[in-house]
């Protein structure tokens, strides 16, 4: 395999043209997976290997096993070619409101089920867990994801509301934190808006002593001893000087636009993956299309997602 200095595509047309070459696809993925260290056998970790040009694979000279660049990545065990994978990755990384599996299926000539599984694997690569805590000024807020009761069929409404009034009943709850200095957001799918659930996430993600701005929800009571906590009561006003959660509200609007406009309906079991996708694009909104694609590609290694895991 020849190593080349590769410039990531900056447009969809360029991505389609560049990734139509199987050798380029192999070089790009191998570079993202192994870097300058070069290929190593996934079974015995040996560096002694030969490249099989006719199969675009390697053969380990120690254990005599063959291996492909897909092993140990989100592409593992996928019969879909890397050309289609990389174009799908470019689309998911750069479409502001997301892209549905039906559209990817039509564009790449795969089945909708295959496209759906591919997109979930790409979302897995977009997940970016970190142990670093937020500092400075942080906004905290929660929102509800789910259809309005007035638009539901009678049986679905009865199942979700169970005799109670509409509003937030039967909806998924998402909690978010936004660091103003960096503009980065973190999201969590939570069971309830109880004090124990929300405050535990705040303590895990925000450095003690930071300025914390929330709405008047009672679940935030008690954070004053650890943070410079200030509240804006939305029943009276949405902005009190610098105290507001408007930037996080902006993110909620983008999230709901992608879910309602592109995905239409999202199962609560999969919601956290859609949060990872939208959070990634929002956090990298100042990057170029090529840079966003490179970030996702650089996160493919060590992440295996099986169909059984996705289906639950």
KENUVO-821974 format. One line per 4 residues: number of its first residue (from 1); their letters; for each residue x negated, y negated, z negated of N, C-alpha, C. Coordinates in nm, 3 decimals. Example, Ala and Ser with C-alpha at 12.3 -4.5 7.8 and 13.67 -1.06 7.14 Angstrom:
1	AS	-1.319:0.569:-0.780:-1.230:0.450:-0.780:-1.320:0.330:-0.780 | -1.285:0.225:-0.708:-1.367:0.106:-0.714:-1.290:-0.003:-0.787
***
This chain:
1	XXXX	-0.084:0.119:0.000:0.000:0.000:0.000:-0.087:-0.124:0.000 | -0.058:-0.215:0.088:-0.136:-0.337:0.098:-0.074:-0.445:0.008 | -0.158:-0.518:-0.063:-0.109:-0.627:-0.146:-0.117:-0.756:-0.068 | -0.012:-0.838:-0.076:-0.009:-0.964:-0.005:0.039:-1.073:-0.099
5	XXXX	0.000:-1.197:-0.069:0.052:-1.311:-0.144:0.191:-1.340:-0.089 | 0.293:-1.318:-0.171:0.430:-1.325:-0.122:0.499:-1.450:-0.175 | 0.570:-1.519:-0.087:0.650:-1.635:-0.123:0.797:-1.594:-0.122 | 0.862:-1.604:-0.236:1.001:-1.559:-0.245:1.092:-1.644:-0.158
9	XXXX	1.194:-1.584:-0.098:1.284:-1.657:-0.007:1.362:-1.766:-0.079 | 1.379:-1.879:-0.012:1.448:-1.993:-0.071:1.590:-2.009:-0.019 | 1.633:-1.920:0.070:1.770:-1.924:0.121:1.816:-1.782:0.150 | 1.947:-1.763:0.160:2.001:-1.631:0.188:1.957:-1.582:0.325
13	XXXX	1.957:-1.669:0.424:1.915:-1.629:0.559:1.770:-1.579:0.557 | 1.686:-1.651:0.484:1.547:-1.610:0.474:1.533:-1.478:0.400 | 1.615:-1.458:0.294:1.610:-1.333:0.219:1.648:-1.214:0.306 | 1.753:-1.229:0.386:1.797:-1.121:0.475:1.688:-1.087:0.576
17	XXXX	1.626:-1.191:0.633:1.523:-1.168:0.732:1.399:-1.102:0.672 | 1.354:-1.153:0.557:1.231:-1.101:0.495:1.250:-0.959:0.445 | 1.361:-0.933:0.378:1.380:-0.803:0.316:1.433:-0.696:0.412 | 1.440:-0.728:0.539:1.474:-0.626:0.639:1.355:-0.534:0.666
21	XXXX	1.236:-0.572:0.618:1.116:-0.491:0.634:1.097:-0.404:0.510 | 1.108:-0.270:0.520:1.094:-0.182:0.404:0.960:-0.195:0.333 | 0.854:-0.221:0.407:0.722:-0.233:0.345:0.714:-0.359:0.258 | 0.772:-0.466:0.306:0.773:-0.589:0.226:0.855:-0.567:0.098
25	XXXX	0.969:-0.501:0.110:1.050:-0.471:-0.009:0.970:-0.391:-0.110 | 0.898:-0.291:-0.062:0.818:-0.207:-0.150:0.709:-0.289:-0.219 | 0.641:-0.372:-0.143:0.533:-0.454:-0.199:0.586:-0.550:-0.305 | 0.701:-0.611:-0.277:0.759:-0.709:-0.370:0.799:-0.643:-0.501
29	XXXX	0.868:-0.529:-0.494:0.913:-0.461:-0.615:0.795:-0.403:-0.691 | 0.698:-0.346:-0.619:0.579:-0.291:-0.685:0.502:-0.402:-0.758 | 0.492:-0.518:-0.695:0.423:-0.630:-0.759:0.494:-0.676:-0.884 | 0.629:-0.678:-0.879:0.706:-0.720:-0.996:0.699:-0.617:-1.108
33	XXXX	0.691:-0.491:-1.072:0.690:-0.384:-1.172:0.552:-0.364:-1.234 | 0.450:-0.352:-1.150:0.317:-0.318:-1.200:0.220:-0.435:-1.204 | 0.246:-0.538:-1.127:0.156:-0.652:-1.123:0.020:-0.615:-1.065 | -0.083:-0.679:-1.117:-0.219:-0.657:-1.065:-0.278:-0.524:-1.110
37	XXXX	-0.215:-0.456:-1.205:-0.268:-0.329:-1.255:-0.253:-0.217:-1.154 | -0.155:-0.229:-1.066:-0.134:-0.126:-0.965:-0.048:-0.012:-1.018 | -0.002:0.075:-0.928:0.088:0.184:-0.966:0.025:0.281:-1.066 | 0.111:0.335:-1.152:0.071:0.440:-1.245:0.180:0.545:-1.249
41	XXXX	0.143:0.668:-1.269:0.239:0.779:-1.270:0.333:0.765:-1.391 | 0.464:0.770:-1.370:0.557:0.757:-1.482:0.559:0.880:-1.574 | 0.500:0.992:-1.527:0.500:1.113:-1.608:0.374:1.127:-1.693 | 0.259:1.103:-1.633:0.133:1.122:-1.708:0.052:0.994:-1.721
45	XXXX	0.105:0.884:-1.667:0.041:0.751:-1.673:-0.095:0.746:-1.604 | -0.122:0.841:-1.518:-0.248:0.842:-1.447:-0.252:0.731:-1.341 | -0.371:0.677:-1.320:-0.391:0.576:-1.216:-0.442:0.637:-1.086 | -0.466:0.768:-1.088:-0.516:0.836:-0.969:-0.398:0.881:-0.885
49	XXXX	-0.386:0.825:-0.766:-0.271:0.856:-0.682:-0.306:0.833:-0.536 | -0.221:0.887:-0.451:-0.233:0.861:-0.307:-0.097:0.811:-0.259 | -0.100:0.725:-0.159:0.024:0.667:-0.107:0.071:0.744:0.015 | 0.199:0.783:0.015:0.258:0.858:0.125:0.332:0.761:0.217
53	XXXX	0.269:0.721:0.323:0.324:0.618:0.410:0.456:0.658:0.475 | 0.472:0.786:0.504:0.595:0.829:0.571:0.715:0.826:0.478 | 0.691:0.832:0.347:0.801:0.834:0.250:0.806:0.708:0.165 | 0.704:0.621:0.178:0.694:0.500:0.095:0.699:0.536:-0.053
57	XXXX	0.622:0.640:-0.089:0.614:0.687:-0.226:0.468:0.716:-0.261 | 0.444:0.748:-0.387:0.310:0.784:-0.432:0.309:0.928:-0.481 | 0.191:0.988:-0.474:0.173:1.121:-0.530:0.060:1.115:-0.631 | 0.089:1.159:-0.752:-0.011:1.159:-0.858:-0.113:1.270:-0.831
61	XXXX	-0.241:1.237:-0.838:-0.345:1.336:-0.812:-0.378:1.421:-0.933 | -0.319:1.387:-1.049:-0.341:1.466:-1.170:-0.228:1.565:-1.194 | -0.104:1.516:-1.200:0.008:1.608:-1.225:0.075:1.656:-1.097 | 0.030:1.603:-0.982:0.078:1.644:-0.851:0.227:1.612:-0.826
65	XXXX	0.283:1.524:-0.905:0.423:1.485:-0.887:0.432:1.358:-0.802 | 0.541:1.348:-0.726:0.565:1.228:-0.646:0.656:1.132:-0.724 | 0.635:1.003:-0.702:0.720:0.905:-0.770:0.738:0.783:-0.681 | 0.852:0.717:-0.698:0.883:0.597:-0.619:0.875:0.474:-0.708
69	XXXX	0.883:0.359:-0.645:0.874:0.233:-0.718:1.001:0.208:-0.801 | 1.109:0.280:-0.770:1.235:0.261:-0.842:1.233:0.319:-0.983 | 1.148:0.417:-1.007:1.145:0.484:-1.138:1.108:0.384:-1.247 | 1.188:0.383:-1.355:1.160:0.293:-1.466:1.209:0.152:-1.445
73	XXXX	1.300:0.133:-1.349:1.357:0.000:-1.323:1.509:0.011:-1.315 | 1.576:-0.101:-1.292:1.722:-0.098:-1.277:1.763:-0.025:-1.150 | 1.667:-0.001:-1.058:1.697:0.068:-0.932:1.691:0.220:-0.944 | 1.650:0.272:-1.057:1.623:0.416:-1.068:1.746:0.500:-1.034
77	XXXX	1.723:0.608:-0.959:1.827:0.704:-0.918:1.931:0.642:-0.825 | 1.901:0.528:-0.766:1.995:0.468:-0.672:1.956:0.504:-0.529 | 2.050:0.559:-0.451:2.021:0.590:-0.311:2.024:0.467:-0.221 | 2.067:0.353:-0.274:2.075:0.230:-0.195:1.934:0.177:-0.170
81	XXXX	1.909:0.135:-0.048:1.776:0.086:-0.012:1.740:-0.044:-0.082 | 1.611:-0.069:-0.095:1.564:-0.190:-0.161:1.603:-0.316:-0.083 | 1.621:-0.303:0.048:1.662:-0.420:0.125:1.798:-0.472:0.079 | 1.891:-0.380:0.054:2.023:-0.420:0.006:2.018:-0.464:-0.141
85	XXXX	1.937:-0.397:-0.219:1.923:-0.433:-0.359:1.872:-0.576:-0.374 | 1.770:-0.612:-0.300:1.708:-0.743:-0.315:1.799:-0.854:-0.264 | 1.874:-0.827:-0.158:1.970:-0.927:-0.111:2.084:-0.945:-0.211 | 2.131:-0.836:-0.271:2.234:-0.846:-0.374:2.183:-0.924:-0.495
89	XXXX	2.059:-0.899:-0.533:1.999:-0.970:-0.645:1.989:-1.120:-0.616 | 1.953:-1.155:-0.495:1.944:-1.297:-0.458:2.082:-1.362:-0.468 | 2.187:-1.294:-0.423:2.321:-1.349:-0.428:2.370:-1.369:-0.571 | 2.353:-1.269:-0.656:2.400:-1.277:-0.794:2.325:-1.386:-0.871
93	XXXX	2.196:-1.399:-0.843:2.115:-1.497:-0.915:2.150:-1.640:-0.877 | 2.203:-1.661:-0.756:2.214:-1.798:-0.705:2.354:-1.846:-0.672 | 2.453:-1.759:-0.674:2.591:-1.805:-0.652:2.644:-1.865:-0.781 | 2.669:-1.994:-0.782:2.700:-2.067:-0.905:2.819:-2.010:-0.979
97	XXXX	2.922:-1.970:-0.907:3.042:-1.915:-0.970:3.046:-1.763:-0.964 | 2.932:-1.701:-0.939:2.927:-1.556:-0.931:2.972:-1.506:-0.795 | 2.961:-1.376:-0.776:3.004:-1.314:-0.651:3.065:-1.179:-0.685 | 3.180:-1.151:-0.631:3.252:-1.028:-0.667:3.191:-0.906:-0.600
101	XXXX	3.218:-0.790:-0.659:3.168:-0.665:-0.602:3.232:-0.637:-0.466 | 3.353:-0.684:-0.444:3.419:-0.664:-0.314:3.345:-0.740:-0.205 | 3.302:-0.862:-0.236:3.231:-0.941:-0.136:3.094:-0.880:-0.106 | 3.024:-0.835:-0.210:2.894:-0.770:-0.189:2.912:-0.642:-0.109
105	XXXX	3.018:-0.568:-0.138:3.043:-0.444:-0.063:3.062:-0.473:0.086 | 3.136:-0.579:0.119:3.157:-0.614:0.260:3.027:-0.663:0.324 | 2.950:-0.743:0.251:2.829:-0.800:0.308:2.719:-0.697:0.329 | 2.706:-0.602:0.237:2.596:-0.505:0.242:2.636:-0.370:0.301
109	XXXX	2.764:-0.355:0.334:2.814:-0.229:0.391:2.793:-0.112:0.294 | 2.836:-0.132:0.169:2.839:-0.024:0.070:2.981:-0.019:0.015 | 3.012:0.083:-0.062:3.145:0.090:-0.121:3.158:-0.010:-0.234 | 3.282:-0.043:-0.270:3.304:-0.138:-0.380:3.253:-0.082:-0.511
113	XXXX	3.269:0.048:-0.533:3.220:0.110:-0.657:3.068:0.099:-0.667 | 3.000:0.120:-0.554:2.854:0.107:-0.552:2.813:-0.036:-0.581 | 2.881:-0.132:-0.516:2.849:-0.273:-0.538:2.874:-0.314:-0.683 | 2.981:-0.264:-0.742:3.015:-0.294:-0.882:2.905:-0.245:-0.975
117	XXXX	2.856:-0.125:-0.952:2.749:-0.068:-1.034:2.619:-0.146:-1.013 | 2.592:-0.184:-0.888:2.470:-0.261:-0.860:2.471:-0.394:-0.935 | 2.584:-0.463:-0.931:2.592:-0.595:-0.995:2.575:-0.583:-1.146 | 2.630:-0.477:-1.205:2.612:-0.458:-1.349:2.464:-0.433:-1.383
121	XXXX	2.395:-0.361:-1.298:2.252:-0.340:-1.322:2.175:-0.471:-1.311 | 2.212:-0.553:-1.216:2.145:-0.683:-1.200:2.173:-0.771:-1.321 | 2.296:-0.767:-1.371:2.329:-0.843:-1.492:2.244:-0.796:-1.611 | 2.217:-0.667:-1.616:2.133:-0.613:-1.723:1.993:-0.673:-1.716
125	XXXX	1.942:-0.692:-1.595:1.811:-0.756:-1.579:1.815:-0.902:-1.622 | 1.932:-0.965:-1.610:1.946:-1.105:-1.648:1.949:-1.125:-1.798 | 1.977:-1.020:-1.873:1.982:-1.032:-2.019:1.845:-1.070:-2.073 | 1.842:-1.172:-2.154:1.714:-1.222:-2.205:1.721:-1.240:-2.355
129	XXXX	1.701:-1.132:-2.429:1.697:-1.141:-2.574:1.567:-1.204:-2.621 | 1.574:-1.279:-2.731:1.455:-1.344:-2.783:1.461:-1.352:-2.934 | 1.344:-1.350:-2.997:1.338:-1.364:-3.143:1.316:-1.509:-3.183 | 1.290:-1.596:-3.084:1.268:-1.737:-3.113:1.400:-1.805:-3.146
133	XXXX	1.399:-1.884:-3.253:1.522:-1.950:-3.296:1.531:-2.091:-3.236 | 1.653:-2.139:-3.223:1.678:-2.272:-3.172:1.640:-2.376:-3.277 | 1.594:-2.491:-3.230:1.553:-2.598:-3.319:1.615:-2.730:-3.273 | 1.588:-2.837:-3.347:1.637:-2.969:-3.308:1.786:-2.981:-3.333
137	XXXX	1.860:-3.017:-3.228:2.005:-3.035:-3.237:2.074:-2.921:-3.164 | 2.167:-2.855:-3.234:2.234:-2.737:-3.179:2.385:-2.755:-3.188 | 2.453:-2.726:-3.079:2.599:-2.725:-3.078:2.649:-2.582:-3.092 | 2.754:-2.564:-3.171:2.814:-2.432:-3.190:2.964:-2.442:-3.164
141	XXXX	3.018:-2.347:-3.090:3.160:-2.351:-3.058:3.204:-2.211:-3.017 | 3.334:-2.191:-3.014:3.389:-2.062:-2.972:3.501:-2.087:-2.872 | 3.528:-1.986:-2.790:3.635:-1.997:-2.692:3.703:-1.862:-2.676 | 3.816:-1.862:-2.607:3.893:-1.740:-2.586:3.897:-1.707:-2.438
145	XXXX	3.878:-1.580:-2.407:3.881:-1.532:-2.268:3.997:-1.435:-2.253 | 4.085:-1.464:-2.159:4.199:-1.376:-2.136:4.312:-1.450:-2.068 | 4.400:-1.377:-2.006:4.511:-1.438:-1.933:4.616:-1.496:-2.026 | 4.689:-1.596:-1.977:4.799:-1.656:-2.052:4.916:-1.559:-2.058
149	XXXX	4.981:-1.554:-2.174:5.090:-1.458:-2.195:5.204:-1.479:-2.096 | 5.227:-1.604:-2.056:5.341:-1.632:-1.967:5.322:-1.574:-1.827 | 5.198:-1.535:-1.793:5.173:-1.478:-1.661:5.169:-1.324:-1.663 | 5.186:-1.264:-1.782:5.175:-1.119:-1.794:5.309:-1.051:-1.765
153	XXXX	5.301:-0.926:-1.719:5.421:-0.844:-1.709:5.471:-0.813:-1.850 | 5.598:-0.781:-1.860:5.660:-0.762:-1.991:5.591:-0.655:-2.074 | 5.552:-0.541:-2.009:5.488:-0.433:-2.085:5.349:-0.473:-2.134 | 5.273:-0.544:-2.048:5.140:-0.590:-2.090:5.150:-0.694:-2.200
157	XXXX	5.248:-0.783:-2.190:5.267:-0.885:-2.293:5.301:-0.820:-2.426 | 5.390:-0.720:-2.424:5.429:-0.653:-2.548:5.312:-0.580:-2.611 | 5.225:-0.519:-2.527:5.110:-0.446:-2.580:5.008:-0.540:-2.644 | 4.982:-0.654:-2.582:4.881:-0.747:-2.632:4.931:-0.830:-2.750
161	XXXX	5.054:-0.877:-2.743:5.103:-0.967:-2.847:5.163:-0.893:-2.966 | 5.220:-0.774:-2.941:5.276:-0.691:-3.048:5.371:-0.771:-3.137 | 5.465:-0.842:-3.073:5.567:-0.914:-3.148:5.527:-1.050:-3.196 | 5.399:-1.086:-3.185:5.353:-1.217:-3.231:5.365:-1.319:-3.118
165	XXXX	5.351:-1.444:-3.153:5.359:-1.551:-3.053:5.235:-1.549:-2.965 | 5.240:-1.624:-2.856:5.130:-1.625:-2.760:5.009:-1.700:-2.811 | 4.943:-1.775:-2.722:4.824:-1.849:-2.762:4.700:-1.764:-2.753 | 4.634:-1.739:-2.866:4.506:-1.666:-2.866:4.523:-1.517:-2.889
169	XXXX	4.644:-1.469:-2.914:4.664:-1.328:-2.943:4.627:-1.242:-2.821 | 4.553:-1.135:-2.847:4.516:-1.041:-2.741:4.401:-1.086:-2.653 | 4.335:-1.198:-2.688:4.224:-1.248:-2.607:4.090:-1.215:-2.670 | 3.987:-1.206:-2.586:3.851:-1.183:-2.634:3.793:-1.315:-2.683
173	XXXX	3.710:-1.308:-2.788:3.651:-1.428:-2.848:3.502:-1.432:-2.814 | 3.458:-1.548:-2.765:3.317:-1.568:-2.731:3.263:-1.684:-2.814 | 3.150:-1.661:-2.878:3.085:-1.764:-2.960:2.957:-1.807:-2.890 | 2.933:-1.938:-2.888:2.815:-1.989:-2.818:2.736:-2.090:-2.899
177	XXXX	2.606:-2.097:-2.869:2.515:-2.195:-2.928:2.439:-2.262:-2.815 | 2.425:-2.394:-2.822:2.352:-2.468:-2.719:2.250:-2.560:-2.785 | 2.125:-2.546:-2.743:2.015:-2.629:-2.792:2.004:-2.752:-2.702 | 2.030:-2.869:-2.755:2.036:-2.989:-2.671:1.902:-3.024:-2.608
181	XXXX	1.793:-3.008:-2.679:1.664:-3.050:-2.628:1.625:-2.972:-2.502 | 1.654:-2.843:-2.500:1.618:-2.760:-2.385:1.735:-2.735:-2.291 | 1.857:-2.755:-2.340:1.975:-2.727:-2.260:2.004:-2.580:-2.245 | 1.941:-2.496:-2.327:1.961:-2.351:-2.318:2.081:-2.308:-2.403
185	XXXX	2.153:-2.210:-2.354:2.271:-2.161:-2.423:2.256:-2.012:-2.455 | 2.315:-1.969:-2.567:2.321:-1.827:-2.604:2.466:-1.794:-2.635 | 2.512:-1.680:-2.587:2.653:-1.643:-2.604:2.664:-1.505:-2.668 | 2.774:-1.486:-2.741:2.799:-1.359:-2.809:2.948:-1.328:-2.803
189	XXXX	2.980:-1.204:-2.770:3.118:-1.157:-2.777:3.141:-1.109:-2.920 | 3.231:-1.173:-2.992:3.253:-1.143:-3.134:3.392:-1.085:-3.154 | 3.408:-1.014:-3.266:3.536:-0.950:-3.296:3.640:-1.050:-3.345 | 3.594:-1.146:-3.426:3.686:-1.243:-3.485:3.612:-1.372:-3.514
193	XXXX	3.687:-1.476:-3.550:3.628:-1.605:-3.583:3.609:-1.621:-3.735 | 3.591:-1.510:-3.802:3.574:-1.517:-3.947:3.438:-1.576:-3.983 | 3.431:-1.629:-4.104:3.309:-1.694:-4.151:3.190:-1.601:-4.145 | 3.205:-1.479:-4.188:3.094:-1.384:-4.190:3.038:-1.355:-4.052
197	XXXX	3.127:-1.344:-3.952:3.083:-1.314:-3.815:3.006:-1.431:-3.754 | 3.063:-1.551:-3.762:3.003:-1.666:-3.695:2.877:-1.715:-3.766 | 2.882:-1.722:-3.900:2.767:-1.775:-3.972:2.645:-1.682:-3.963 | 2.668:-1.553:-3.951:2.556:-1.459:-3.935:2.484:-1.484:-3.804
201	XXXX	2.558:-1.512:-3.697:2.496:-1.541:-3.568:2.420:-1.673:-3.573 | 2.477:-1.772:-3.639:2.409:-1.901:-3.653:2.276:-1.883:-3.725 | 2.275:-1.811:-3.835:2.151:-1.792:-3.912:2.048:-1.711:-3.834 | 2.093:-1.619:-3.750:1.999:-1.536:-3.673:1.937:-1.614:-3.557
205	XXXX	2.003:-1.721:-3.513:1.960:-1.788:-3.391:1.915:-1.933:-3.408 | 1.944:-1.993:-3.523:1.912:-2.135:-3.543:1.820:-2.151:-3.663 | 1.712:-2.226:-3.647:1.616:-2.250:-3.754:1.681:-2.332:-3.865 | 1.657:-2.294:-3.989:1.709:-2.368:-4.103:1.659:-2.512:-4.098
209	XXXX	1.747:-2.605:-4.129:1.712:-2.747:-4.127:1.748:-2.817:-3.997 | 1.787:-2.741:-3.894:1.825:-2.801:-3.766:1.957:-2.875:-3.780 | 1.981:-2.972:-3.692:2.109:-3.042:-3.688:2.210:-2.953:-3.616 | 2.321:-2.924:-3.684:2.421:-2.832:-3.630:2.554:-2.905:-3.618
213	XXXX	2.608:-2.913:-3.497:2.734:-2.982:-3.472:2.840:-2.880:-3.432 | 2.954:-2.883:-3.502:3.063:-2.789:-3.475:3.196:-2.864:-3.477 | 3.303:-2.791:-3.446:3.436:-2.848:-3.466:3.478:-2.822:-3.611 | 3.605:-2.846:-3.641:3.651:-2.841:-3.780:3.697:-2.703:-3.824
217	XXXX	3.663:-2.600:-3.752:3.703:-2.464:-3.791:3.646:-2.431:-3.929 | 3.730:-2.377:-4.017:3.691:-2.349:-4.155:3.580:-2.245:-4.166 | 3.562:-2.165:-4.062:3.458:-2.061:-4.066:3.318:-2.120:-4.076 | 3.302:-2.249:-4.042:3.171:-2.312:-4.050:3.142:-2.374:-4.187
221	XXXX	3.241:-2.373:-4.275:3.221:-2.429:-4.409:3.112:-2.352:-4.484 | 3.023:-2.424:-4.549:2.917:-2.360:-4.626:2.781:-2.364:-4.559 | 2.775:-2.413:-4.434:2.647:-2.420:-4.364:2.567:-2.546:-4.401 | 2.630:-2.637:-4.476:2.565:-2.764:-4.511:2.439:-2.744:-4.594
225	XXXX	2.433:-2.636:-4.670:2.316:-2.614:-4.756:2.193:-2.570:-4.678 | 2.211:-2.520:-4.557:2.099:-2.471:-4.476:2.070:-2.558:-4.353 | 2.171:-2.631:-4.307:2.157:-2.711:-4.185:2.210:-2.853:-4.207 | 2.168:-2.944:-4.120:2.226:-3.078:-4.120:2.356:-3.069:-4.042
229	XXXX	2.457:-3.014:-4.108:2.583:-2.977:-4.043:2.679:-3.095:-4.040 | 2.726:-3.130:-3.919:2.825:-3.235:-3.904:2.940:-3.182:-3.820 | 3.059:-3.232:-3.851:3.182:-3.179:-3.791:3.254:-3.288:-3.714 | 3.310:-3.250:-3.598:3.400:-3.338:-3.524:3.536:-3.270:-3.518
233	XXXX	3.637:-3.337:-3.569:3.772:-3.281:-3.574:3.842:-3.312:-3.442 | 3.866:-3.209:-3.363:3.926:-3.228:-3.230:4.072:-3.272:-3.237 | 4.133:-3.264:-3.354:4.269:-3.315:-3.369:4.270:-3.468:-3.371 | 4.153:-3.527:-3.401:4.142:-3.672:-3.408:4.061:-3.730:-3.292
237	XXXX	3.946:-3.669:-3.263:3.858:-3.718:-3.157:3.767:-3.607:-3.109 | 3.712:-3.622:-2.990:3.620:-3.522:-2.936:3.475:-3.566:-2.947 | 3.453:-3.695:-2.971:3.317:-3.748:-2.983:3.312:-3.845:-3.100 | 3.213:-3.825:-3.188:3.189:-3.916:-3.299:3.041:-3.952:-3.296
241	XXXX	3.006:-4.052:-3.214:2.865:-4.086:-3.196:2.794:-3.977:-3.120 | 2.693:-3.918:-3.185:2.620:-3.807:-3.122:2.678:-3.671:-3.162 | 2.778:-3.675:-3.248:2.838:-3.550:-3.297:2.950:-3.508:-3.203 | 2.924:-3.402:-3.127:3.024:-3.347:-3.035:2.976:-3.210:-2.987
245	XXXX	3.064:-3.138:-2.922:3.028:-3.008:-2.864:3.058:-3.009:-2.714 | 3.051:-3.126:-2.653:3.093:-3.141:-2.512:3.005:-3.063:-2.415 | 2.876:-3.051:-2.443:2.789:-2.977:-2.351:2.823:-2.829:-2.352 | 2.858:-2.778:-2.469:2.900:-2.637:-2.476:3.037:-2.619:-2.412
249	XXXX	3.124:-2.719:-2.428:3.254:-2.714:-2.361:3.236:-2.710:-2.210 | 3.136:-2.781:-2.160:3.106:-2.778:-2.017:3.067:-2.637:-1.973 | 2.989:-2.568:-2.055:2.952:-2.431:-2.022:3.074:-2.341:-2.022 | 3.164:-2.360:-2.119:3.287:-2.277:-2.122:3.367:-2.297:-1.994
253	XXXX	3.372:-2.421:-1.943:3.445:-2.448:-1.820:3.385:-2.371:-1.702 | 3.251:-2.370:-1.694:3.184:-2.296:-1.587:3.208:-2.146:-1.600 | 3.203:-2.096:-1.724:3.225:-1.953:-1.748:3.365:-1.912:-1.705 | 3.464:-1.989:-1.747:3.602:-1.953:-1.716:3.633:-1.970:-1.567
257	XXXX	3.566:-2.066:-1.504:3.585:-2.083:-1.360:3.535:-1.961:-1.284 | 3.421:-1.905:-1.328:3.368:-1.787:-1.261:3.455:-1.665:-1.287 | 3.506:-1.652:-1.409:3.588:-1.535:-1.442:3.724:-1.543:-1.372 | 3.791:-1.657:-1.383:3.924:-1.670:-1.324:3.920:-1.681:-1.172
261	XXXX	3.819:-1.752:-1.121:3.815:-1.776:-0.977:3.749:-1.667:-0.896 | 3.648:-1.599:-0.956:3.572:-1.499:-0.881:3.607:-1.357:-0.923 | 3.605:-1.331:-1.053:3.625:-1.194:-1.101:3.770:-1.164:-1.135 | 3.851:-1.268:-1.154:3.995:-1.259:-1.178:4.026:-1.194:-1.312
265	XXXX	3.976:-1.073:-1.335:4.003:-1.003:-1.459:3.878:-0.930:-1.507 | 3.848:-0.944:-1.635:3.729:-0.881:-1.693:3.769:-0.800:-1.816 | 3.728:-0.675:-1.819:3.756:-0.592:-1.936:3.669:-0.637:-2.053 | 3.725:-0.644:-2.175:3.645:-0.684:-2.292:3.520:-0.600:-2.310
269	XXXX	3.524:-0.472:-2.271:3.409:-0.383:-2.286:3.289:-0.433:-2.205 | 3.316:-0.498:-2.091:3.210:-0.546:-2.002:3.181:-0.694:-2.018 | 3.254:-0.763:-2.104:3.245:-0.908:-2.111:3.103:-0.958:-2.138 | 3.030:-0.887:-2.223:2.896:-0.935:-2.259:2.803:-0.939:-2.138
273	XXXX	2.826:-0.853:-2.040:2.743:-0.856:-1.919:2.772:-0.981:-1.835 | 2.898:-1.019:-1.826:2.934:-1.141:-1.754:2.881:-1.264:-1.827 | 2.876:-1.258:-1.959:2.817:-1.368:-2.036:2.667:-1.380:-2.008 | 2.599:-1.266:-1.998:2.456:-1.268:-1.965:2.433:-1.333:-1.829
277	XXXX	2.518:-1.297:-1.732:2.504:-1.351:-1.596:2.521:-1.503:-1.594 | 2.631:-1.551:-1.654:2.657:-1.695:-1.650:2.557:-1.773:-1.735 | 2.514:-1.715:-1.847:2.415:-1.782:-1.932:2.282:-1.795:-1.858 | 2.244:-1.691:-1.785:2.119:-1.697:-1.708:2.123:-1.810:-1.606
281	XXXX	2.229:-1.816:-1.527:2.237:-1.920:-1.423:2.243:-2.060:-1.485 | 2.312:-2.073:-1.597:2.320:-2.204:-1.662:2.184:-2.245:-1.717 | 2.115:-2.153:-1.782:1.985:-2.185:-1.841:1.880:-2.214:-1.736 | 1.897:-2.159:-1.616:1.800:-2.180:-1.509:1.855:-2.272:-1.400
285	XXXX	1.950:-2.358:-1.437:2.015:-2.444:-1.338:1.920:-2.544:-1.274 | 1.810:-2.577:-1.342:1.715:-2.672:-1.285:1.609:-2.603:-1.199 | 1.610:-2.470:-1.196:1.515:-2.396:-1.114:1.565:-2.389:-0.970 | 1.475:-2.359:-0.878:1.515:-2.340:-0.738:1.572:-2.200:-0.720
289	XXXX	1.635:-2.177:-0.606:1.690:-2.044:-0.577:1.581:-1.938:-0.579 | 1.465:-1.970:-0.524:1.354:-1.876:-0.521:1.304:-1.846:-0.663 | 1.301:-1.947:-0.748:1.254:-1.928:-0.885:1.351:-1.843:-0.966 | 1.480:-1.865:-0.948:1.579:-1.782:-1.017:1.569:-1.637:-0.973
293	XXXX	1.554:-1.616:-0.843:1.539:-1.481:-0.791:1.414:-1.414:-0.850 | 1.305:-1.488:-0.858:1.179:-1.433:-0.910:1.194:-1.396:-1.057 | 1.270:-1.473:-1.134:1.291:-1.443:-1.276:1.367:-1.311:-1.294 | 1.471:-1.292:-1.213:1.548:-1.167:-1.222:1.463:-1.050:-1.178
297	XXXX	1.392:-1.067:-1.068:1.306:-0.959:-1.017:1.199:-0.923:-1.119 | 1.146:-1.020:-1.190:1.042:-0.994:-1.288:1.092:-0.921:-1.411 | 1.226:-0.907:-1.425:1.282:-0.841:-1.543:1.340:-0.703:-1.513 | 1.305:-0.646:-1.398:1.366:-0.517:-1.359:1.303:-0.398:-1.431
301	XXXX	1.178:-0.410:-1.474:1.106:-0.295:-1.530:1.150:-0.266:-1.673 | 1.156:-0.136:-1.703:1.189:-0.093:-1.839:1.336:-0.104:-1.874 | 1.420:-0.126:-1.774:1.564:-0.140:-1.798:1.639:-0.039:-1.714 | 1.686:0.065:-1.777:1.759:0.171:-1.706:1.904:0.166:-1.752
305	XXXX	1.996:0.160:-1.658:2.139:0.159:-1.689:2.206:0.266:-1.605 | 2.265:0.365:-1.671:2.331:0.475:-1.600:2.478:0.444:-1.579 | 2.539:0.517:-1.487:2.681:0.497:-1.459:2.766:0.534:-1.580 | 2.722:0.633:-1.655:2.796:0.674:-1.774:2.795:0.563:-1.879
309	XXXX	2.682:0.494:-1.893:2.674:0.384:-1.988:2.765:0.269:-1.948 | 2.770:0.242:-1.818:2.853:0.132:-1.770:3.001:0.164:-1.787 | 3.038:0.287:-1.759:3.178:0.326:-1.769:3.223:0.343:-1.914 | 3.126:0.367:-2.003:3.160:0.385:-2.144:3.223:0.520:-2.169
***
